[in-house]
Amino acid sequence: MTDFQHLIYELEDYARENGGRFWLLDVPGRSSPLPEGSLRVVVDFEQGSLQATLFVDIICRKHRVPFSILQAADLTDGFKKAVLPNALVLMGPPKLSPEVAERHLEERLQKLMDDENG
């Protein structure tokens, strides 16, 4: 499995566990003008957007995938309509209570930061 595939699985798990979505734009093999492995990630979480953004940053760096991050709240409806048909959308309802999910997120982010620094 490639670093890019691992990245997809980790983002998908995070979205599922935390009740938000990531829109992956410019995914290789999906009409991307960017070099293979480079992508834009739209973070779309009603709660925990800052944490989700930090998670994307850490995961993309961990897997050495060039990236940029956009916030769904900052995008126009026209842009969303234009990009969604070609985006890979990773999402899911939360599996954990908010308290458990927040504790899990803190532990996971700490582990990722420790792995990145150590």
N, C-alpha and C positions, 0 to 999 in steps of 0.2 A: 504494500500500500504506500502511495506517495505522501509526501508532506502535505500536499494540497488536499488529498482525500482525508487525511487525519484532521486537517483544519475544518473541513466540511462537517465531519462527524462531531467534533467538539462544539462547533457553533450550533449545530442542530440539537445536541443534548442540552446546551445552555438555554436555548430558546424554549425547548419543551419544559425544562425544569422551572423556568422563570416567567412563563406566560407572555412572551413577546415574539417578535419576528426579526429576522435578518433578511434583507434582500441582497443577494449577491449579484452585482452587475459586472459586466465584462468578464464573465467566467469563460475560461478557455473552451473552445468548441461551441460557443453560443454567440456567434456573430460579434466577436470582440475585436476592437481596433487596437487593444493593448497587447503587449507581449504575453506569451503563455505564462500563466502563474500569477499574473497581476490582476487585481480586482478592486472594485469599489464596494464597500459594505455600507448599506443603509441600516441604521439602528432604529427599530420601531418598537419601543417598549413604553407603555403608559406609565409604569412605575419602574424605577431602577435603570433609567436610561444612562445615567453617568456610569454606573457599575458595568452595564452591558458594553458601553463604549470602551472602558478600560479593559474589559475581557477581550474584546476584538483586538485591541492594540497588542496585548500580551500574546494572544494566540497567534496572530499573524507574524509577529517577530519570532516567536518560538519556532514556527514552521518555515521561517525565512521566505514568506510570501509577500511580495510588494503589495501595498494596499493604500487606500485612502478611506476615510470614514465620513459619512454624511448622516445627518439626523433627519428622520422622516418628518418631524414637526416643521422643519425648515424648508421642505420641498413643496412646490406648487402642485395643485391637482393635475395640471397639464403634464408636468414632468412625470408624476406617478403613473398617469395613464400611458405615457409614451414608453416608459421603461419596464413596467410590470410584466407585459407579455413575454419579454426576453430574460427576465430575472429568475434566478433560482431562489425561491422563497423558503426559508427554513423557519418553521413555527410549531407551536403546540401549546395546549393548555398546561398550566402548572400542575405538577404531580404532587407537590409538597405544600404544606401550609405556609403562609407567608413568613412566619417566624423560623420555621425549619429551613425554608429556601434561603432566607437571608443569612442564617448561620452557615449553611452549606456553601453559599457564594463566598462569604468571607474566608472560609477555610480553603476553598478552591483557588481564590485569587492569591492568598498567601502562599500556597504551594507553588503556583505558577511563578510568582515573583521570586521565591526562593530558588526554584529551578533555573530561572533566567539569570539570577545573580551568582549562582553557585556551581 
